[in-house]
């Protein structure tokens, strides 16, 4: 992997860049608690947000959903005035979603470690073990309550089901279905209804990653998406099942400088479970 591909790109940081500024960032590990305990980058905090999902992107539940993440990030020491680096085993879907959500919440300098802990150790960097349990808390003392993360919401990075309905058959938009082939074609059922959104372009999210799980170089990513009609003059809405894999596509396109990319927050977990969603079954190939 060429570690110089993304030096000037938003939302991404390479191993050499992180190693050079390790003491200047807030590190957040998105892997399982077990993996964090066995080995993590020194100075990291841990949070697992995999189960925090949204199945209704209308205003009230969406606002509650975002409020939950303000509290979660604040509890891990995330502040507006300090850069944040999020990592996974690779440039994975969990870390990508965490980065995208923090950008939506208004953080101005949040990045994913490209290649994750695999790239970190391959470059000769160390992971440290969690060797001691935290000290017992005084049951009579009030628990500490770090303030929620406060930023100015950037809702232009997020799409709701109303935005997706607006995008269908609209030449200003392109919807990108990043799920597996079976999900896209309706042979793999993960919601009450199967298929895809009318007009959606299918580009599996891992196509923009290399064999080590890091982002491919810019020219390859650009060719991948532009050859399928996903061009920077469009408003791009990536869609998966829960907003995880599509967050990786969001980062890939933003790394190319695409100006308007909006991850569908509730994804097929909402779209495929509603009766009013427009759904098609793509023809067999």
C-alpha positions in Angstrom: 0.0 0.0 0.0 1.3 3.5 -0.9 0.9 5.5 2.3 1.1 8.8 0.5 -2.2 8.5 -1.5 -4.4 10.4 1.0 -2.1 12.9 2.8 -4.2 15.8 1.8 -7.6 14.1 1.9 -10.4 14.7 4.4 -11.6 11.8 6.6 -8.4 9.7 6.0 -5.1 9.5 7.8 -2.2 7.1 7.1 -0.1 5.2 9.6 3.0 7.5 9.2 0.8 10.6 9.7 -0.9 9.2 12.8 2.4 8.0 14.3 3.8 11.6 13.9 0.9 13.2 15.7 -0.2 10.5 18.1 -0.1 12.7 21.2 -2.2 15.4 19.4 -5.3 13.4 18.6 -8.2 11.6 20.4 -8.1 8.0 19.4 -11.3 5.9 19.3 -11.2 2.1 18.8 -14.4 0.8 17.2 -13.5 -2.9 17.4 -15.0 -5.4 20.0 -14.1 -4.9 23.6 -12.2 -8.2 23.5 -10.0 -7.0 20.6 -9.4 -3.7 22.4 -8.3 -5.6 25.5 -5.9 -7.8 23.7 -4.2 -5.0 21.8 -5.0 -1.4 20.9 -3.1 1.8 19.9 -1.7 3.4 23.0 -3.9 6.2 24.3 -7.1 4.9 22.7 -10.6 4.9 24.2 -13.1 2.3 23.1 -16.7 2.4 22.0 -18.8 -0.2 20.2 -21.7 1.5 18.4 -22.6 -1.5 16.2 -26.0 -2.0 17.8 -27.1 1.6 17.7 -29.2 1.8 14.6 -32.1 3.8 13.2 -35.2 2.3 11.4 -37.1 5.6 10.9 -35.4 8.6 9.4 -38.2 11.1 10.1 -37.3 14.1 12.1 -38.0 13.1 15.7 -36.4 9.7 15.8 -33.5 11.0 13.7 -32.8 13.8 16.2 -32.9 11.3 19.1 -30.5 9.0 17.2 -28.0 11.9 16.7 -28.4 12.9 20.4 -27.3 9.4 21.4 -24.1 9.8 19.5 -23.4 13.2 21.0 -23.5 11.5 24.4 -21.4 8.5 23.3 -18.7 10.5 21.7 -18.6 13.0 24.6 -18.2 10.1 27.0 -15.1 9.1 25.1 -13.5 12.5 25.5 -14.3 13.8 22.0 -14.0 17.5 21.9 -14.5 20.1 19.2 -11.0 21.5 19.5 -9.0 18.3 19.1 -8.6 16.1 16.1 -10.2 12.6 16.2 -8.9 9.4 14.6 -11.2 6.3 14.6 -9.9 2.9 13.7 -10.9 -0.7 13.1 -9.0 -3.9 12.0 -8.9 -2.4 8.5 -10.6 0.6 6.8 -13.7 -1.1 8.0 -17.4 -0.3 7.9 -17.8 0.3 11.7 -15.0 2.9 11.8 -16.3 4.5 8.6 -19.8 4.9 10.0 -18.3 6.4 13.2 -16.3 8.9 11.2 -19.3 9.8 9.1 -21.5 10.3 12.1 -19.0 12.5 13.9 -18.8 14.6 10.7 -22.6 14.9 10.6 -22.4 16.0 14.3 -20.1 18.8 13.2 -16.6 17.8 14.0 -14.1 19.6 11.7 -11.2 17.1 11.8 -12.2 13.5 12.1 -10.4 10.7 10.2 -10.3 6.9 9.8 -6.9 5.2 10.1 -6.4 3.8 6.6 -5.8 0.1 6.9 -6.6 0.0 10.7 -4.6 -2.0 13.2 -3.5 -4.4 10.4 -1.7 -1.5 8.6 -0.4 -0.2 12.0 1.3 -3.4 13.0 2.5 -4.2 9.4 4.4 -0.8 9.6 6.1 -2.0 12.8 4.0 0.0 15.2 3.0 -1.5 18.6 -0.3 -2.4 20.1 -0.7 -2.3 23.9 -2.7 -4.7 26.0 -5.3 -3.7 28.6 -3.5 -5.1 31.6 -5.5 -3.7 34.5 -9.2 -3.4 35.2 -10.4 0.0 36.0 -10.5 0.8 39.8 -13.8 0.1 41.6 -16.2 3.0 41.8 -17.4 4.4 45.1 -21.1 3.5 45.1 -21.8 6.6 47.2 -20.2 9.0 44.7 -22.0 10.4 41.7 -20.6 9.0 38.5 -18.7 11.4 36.3 -20.8 12.8 33.5 -18.6 14.1 30.6 -20.5 16.6 28.5 -22.0 15.5 25.2 -20.1 16.4 22.1 -21.3 19.7 20.8 -21.0 20.8 17.2 -23.0 22.4 14.5 -24.9 19.6 12.7 -24.0 19.1 9.0 -27.1 17.5 7.7 -25.8 17.9 4.1 -23.8 14.7 4.7 -26.9 12.7 5.6 -29.9 11.4 3.6 -33.3 10.4 4.9 -35.9 8.3 3.2 -37.5 11.5 2.0 -34.3 12.5 0.2 -34.1 9.0 -1.4 -37.7 9.3 -2.7 -36.7 12.7 -4.2 -33.7 11.2 -5.8 -35.5 8.5 -7.7 -35.7 9.3 -11.5 -34.0 12.7 -10.8 -31.1 13.2 -13.1 -29.3 15.4 -10.5 -28.9 12.4 -8.2 -27.3 9.0 -8.3 -28.2 6.3 -5.8 -25.4 3.7 -5.2 -26.4 0.4 -3.7 -23.2 -0.9 -2.0 -24.7 -4.1 -0.6 -23.7 -7.7 -1.6 -25.0 -9.0 -5.0 -27.6 -11.1 -3.3 -29.0 -8.3 -1.3 -29.1 -6.1 -4.3 -30.8 -8.7 -6.5 -33.3 -9.8 -3.8 -32.0 -13.4 -3.3 -30.6 -12.6 0.2 -33.4 -11.4 2.5 -32.5 -9.1 5.4 -35.7 -7.1 5.5 -39.4 -7.7 4.9 -39.1 -6.7 1.3 -36.1 -7.4 -1.0 -34.6 -5.8 -4.1 -33.2 -2.4 -4.6 -34.2 1.3 -5.2 -35.3 2.1 -8.7 -32.4 3.4 -10.8 -29.7 2.5 -8.2 -26.2 1.7 -9.4 -24.7 -1.4 -7.8 -21.1 -1.0 -6.6 -20.1 -3.4 -3.8 -18.4 -1.3 -1.1 -15.3 -3.4 -0.9 -14.5 -2.7 -4.5 -12.7 0.5 -3.4 -10.6 -1.3 -0.9 -7.4 -3.3 -1.6 -6.6 -6.9 -0.5 -5.4 -5.6 2.8 -8.6 -3.7 3.6 -7.1 -0.2 2.9 -8.4 2.3 0.4 -7.1 1.8 -3.2 -5.3 4.7 -4.9 -7.2 7.6 -6.1 -7.0 6.9 -9.8 -8.4 3.4 -9.3 -11.3 4.6 -7.1 -12.1 7.4 -9.5 -12.2 4.9 -12.5 -14.4 2.5 -10.5 -17.1 5.0 -9.8 -17.0 7.2 -12.9 -17.1 4.1 -15.1 -20.5 3.3 -13.5 -21.9 6.8 -13.9 -21.2 8.0 -10.3 -19.7 11.3 -11.2 -18.9 14.4 -9.1 -21.5 16.5 -10.8 -24.2 14.4 -9.2 -25.7 14.4 -5.6 -24.6 10.9 -4.6 -26.6 8.8 -2.1 -24.9 5.6 -1.0 -27.2 2.9 0.5 -26.5 -0.3 2.4 -28.5 -2.1 5.1 -27.6 0.0 8.2 -25.5 2.9 7.1 -22.1 1.2 7.8 -20.9 0.0 4.4 -22.3 3.0 2.7 -20.3 5.2 5.1 -17.1 3.7 3.6 -18.4 4.7 0.1 -19.0 8.2 1.5 -15.4 8.4 2.6 -14.1 7.0 -0.7 -16.0 9.6 -2.8 -15.1 12.4 -0.4 -11.5 11.4 -0.8 -11.9 12.1 -4.5 -13.3 15.6 -3.8 -16.9 14.8 -4.6 -18.8 17.8 -3.3 -22.2 16.3 -2.4 -22.3 12.8 -0.9 -25.1 12.0 1.5 -25.1 8.6 3.3 -28.6 7.2 3.8 -28.8 7.0 7.6 -31.5 4.3 8.0 -30.7 2.4 4.7 -32.4 -0.8 3.7 -33.3 -1.5 7.3 -35.9 1.3 6.9 -36.5 1.2 3.2 -37.1 -2.6 2.9 -39.5 -2.7 5.9 -41.9 0.0 4.7 -44.9 -0.5 2.5 -44.5 2.9 0.7 -41.0 2.4 -0.5 -40.4 2.1 -4.2 -38.6 -1.2 -4.8 -37.5 -3.1 -8.0 -36.0 -6.6 -8.5 -33.0 -6.2 -10.9 -33.1 -8.5 -13.9 -30.9 -11.6 -13.8 -27.6 -11.3 -15.5 
